[in-house]
Structure formats: structure tokens, C-alpha cells
Amino acid sequence: MSATGAVRTLKIDGRDCSARPQATILEVARENKIFIPRLCQLEGLSTVGACRLCLVEVKGSNKLLPACTTTVDEGMEITTSSEELASYRRMIVELLFTEGNHICSVCVSNGHCELQTMAQRLGVTHIHLPYRYPKKQVDASHERFVLDHNRCVLCTRCVRVCDEIEGAHTWDLMGRGIDSKVITDLNQPWGSSESCTSCGKCVQVCPTGALFEKGRSVAEMEKRRQFLPYLTLMRGERT
């Protein structure tokens, strides 16, 4: 193991790479233009490893590790693409489709959805698992925005951006398993929230269009996610 503070050297898919201390596998892969799929991770927000799409193989480990939360170490040998990984990732995407009500052909997010794009990139052309067709609500109580639980994939981007960037912590998670859902305050309607600042940051970071602005389709909404790394940097300089 290398000394504290020294540059790490490792291999990703057979390529020699170097990394700063405490860098994650995902960060190093991105710096070297190596694609690793992910839905929950977004630059400027903390990492939680919620979607598990970024699982990779690490030589010497008997389990798959999430690239977004696993820090690199000296001499690591990492595989980001294999038949096993592809199979796991397709299964994860299929589960996301079956546990929600994602009908791309009639969805306003069609063509502007990260889940749809990920499915296409991973070669998911149809679903092998039975659909659950859960009864999920749509919260249109807010004067500007709507929350459609049918499209939510529990990436928690909205929770983190509201807490870490806006500082309001309006959003949180409730329930377990397929009954899990994002909520405002103590499970109050969004329009009744006393903590919401109506800034729209949660809408900007949503990958599927579960959060959207009234009167506009997701295709009409210009996403401005570049503000996250900037705000994170400014916040870090103030501390």
C-alpha cells in the first residue's frame, strides 16, 4: 500500500492510470474517459451508491464494488466491462422499470430520460421480469412543480441537492422496499411544505422527469446541472 498522500497507480480495464489519494474508481474512470453507468451519482453532490449500476470487479475481491463510493488503492486492477457486469446492470435497469410505471412511448420524458438512455446503452430492449404496476400518486399541490412517484427511481438526487446545496432539506425518504418513496417534510403535500424555497434545484437534477414544472414537458425544460460543481466549490472555499 502506498504512503499517505502519494499518487496511486492502478489499472482500469488493462489501462495504466494514476489517481490522487481518496479518489473514487468512478472519478478516475471519468478522468480517463472510461464509461461506467450510473444514475444516482451527480458531480457536485455527495455519493450514496443507491442505484448500483456502477458496480465493478476488483481483482482480489470476492464481491462487486460500487465505483462511486470505492476509493482507489495502490496496485488495484479494476474491470468495468464484462459479461457478468453487463448482466447485473441490465437486471438492475429491468427492476427499475418493473417497480415503477415507466411507459416510454407515452411519457413526456421520452427522449429526455436518463433511465431510458441507460436502458438503450445497456441493450435493454424488453423486460423479462413481471411488472408490479404499483399504485403510486402524483403530487401536484405545489404552485410551480409536480412530483410523479410513478417515474421516481429513488436516486435521492433531489434529497441531496436540497440538503447539501440549498440547505432546506425539504426532501427525504420514507418506507422500505417497493413501498419506499421520497417525501416532503413529514410526508406532507409538497404545496404545504414550510421548508421548500421553490428554487427548483430538485427539478433540475431529476434524471427521469419524476419532478417537473407545471405547463412544460421535460423536453421543454433546459437542465442546468453545471451549477452544482460551482456551488460545491464555493461552499468548500467558505469552510
N, C-alpha and C positions, 0 to 999 in steps of 0.2 A: 504494500500500500504506500502511496506517495505521501510525502510530508505535507502538513497543513499549509495551504497557500500556494502549493506548487501546481503547475498546469498538469491536467490529466491527459493521458494519451490512451486512446481506445480504438476499437474497430466497430463500425456500423455497416452491416452488410458487406463485410470484407474491405471496407474503405478505412484508411487511417484517418483518424480525427483527433483534434485536441479540444480541450474544454477547460473553462475556468472552474475553480472549486465551487461546489454546491450547484452547478448547473444540472438541469434535468436532462434525461435522454431525449425528450421531445425538443427541448431548446437546442441541443447540439445537432439533432437531426434537421431541424428547420434551418439552422445556420449553414448546414451543408447541403441544403436543398434536397433532403431525403423526406419523402412524403410518409407521414403517419396519420391515419384518420383520427378525428376526434370531433366531438360535438359539444361537450361541456367546457372545454378549455378555451379561453379567450385572453389574448395578450392584454395586460393591464389589470386583470382580476386574479385573485388567489386561485390555486388549483385544488380540486377536490376529488378527482378521479371518479366522477359519478357515472359516466357513460360506458367506460371500459373498452371503448373502441380502439384505444391506443395501446392495448396490450402488446408486448414484445417478448421475444425469447432472449434470455441472457445465459450464456454458457456457464454451467456450474449450478444454475438454479433449477430446481425441480418444479417450478411453477411459472406461469406467465406473469409479467410485471407491468403495471401501468407506466407508460413512458412519461406521462405528465407529472408524476409525483416521485419517480425514482431518480435519485441523484447519481451521477456518473462516478466511477471509481477507476483508479489506475488499472490498465490492462483489461478492461471489460471487453467482451466480444458479444455484440448485440445483433440479433436478426429481427428485422422489421417486416419482412415479407416471406411467408412460407405457406404451404397448403393448409397447415393446421391453423395458422393465424387467420388466413382468409376465411376458413370455415367458421371460426369463432366470431369473426366480425360480421359475416353475413347473418349468423344466427342472432346476434345482438340487434342488428337492424330489423330483422324479421320480428323479433319480440317487441320492439318499439312500435312497429306497425300494428301488430295484433292486440297490444294492450291499450291502444288508443283508437280513435276513429279517423284515420288518415285515408281519405279517398282523393288521391291527387287529381284525378280528372275533373272533379267538381270543386276543388279547393281554390280559394282566392290566392293562396300562396304558391300555386302551381307555377314552377319555373323560377321561384324565388325562395326556395326552402332548402335549408342545409341538410335536412334529413333525406329529402328526395334526391338531392345531388349526391349525397353519400351512398345511397342505395344504388344509384346509377353507376357510380365509380367502382363499387364493390361487386357489381354484376348481379344485384338482386333484381330479377325480372318478375318473380312471382313469390308468393308466400306459401311455405309448406306447412305452417302451423295453423291451428284453428283460431279464428278471430274471436275475441272475447266480447266485442260490441258493448263496452261498459256504458252505463247511463251517466254521462257527465254533463255538467251545467255550463252555461255561458253567462258570465257576469258582465252586464252592460250598464251597471249602475253608475259608473264614472261618467262625468260630463264630456270627457275627451276620448277615453280609451275603452277597449273591450278586452276581457280575458276569456278565451275559449279553451276550457280544460280539455276538450277533445283533441287539440293539437299539441298539448304540452308534453314534453318528453322528460321533464324533471331534471333538466340540465343544471338548474339553480343559478343560471347567469343573472336572472332578474334579482334573486335574493342577494347575490354578492355585489352587484353593481349598486343596488340601493343602499346596502350596508357600507361597503368599502369606498365608494365614490361619492354618493350623495349624502351618506351619513344619516339616513332616515330610518333604515331597517323596517320598512313597511311590510316587506315580503318575508315569508318563512315557509317551512314545510310542515305538513300535518298528515298523520296516518301512517300506515305501513303497507308494503307490498303494492298490489294493484290499487289499493284504496288511498295511496299517497297522493297529495295534491299540494300545490302552492296556495297560500292563503295571505290575506292582508290583515294586519293587526291580529286580533284573537278570533280569526275566522269570521270577520265582519265583511259585508259587501264592500267592494272597492270604493264605491261612491260615498260610503260612510266613514272611510278611513280618516282619522285625525292626524296621522303622521305623513300621509302622502303629500309630496310637494308638487305633483303633476308635472314633473320635469321631463318625463318621457324617456329617461335613460333605459328603463327596463324594456320598453318597446324597441329601442334601438338595438339591444343586444339579443333579443329573442331569435333563436335560429329557425323556428318553424312558422312564425306568424300566429302563435297562440296569443300573443299580445299585439294588438294593432289599433290604429287610430280610426275613430268613427268617420264614416263617409269616404274612406280611402282604402283601396285594396293594398295588400302588401307590395304588389308590383309597383304601385304609385309612390310608395314610401321610400325615400332615399335614406339608406342606413349610413350613419356617421360614427362608426366604431373607432375611428382613429383618435377620437378624443380620450379614450381610455388610457393608452400608454402615456399620453401627455399629462393627464391629470394625476396618474400614479407617480410619474416622475416629479411633478411639482409638489405633491404631498410628501414624497420622500425627502426632498430638499428642505422642507419646512421642519421636519422632525429632527 
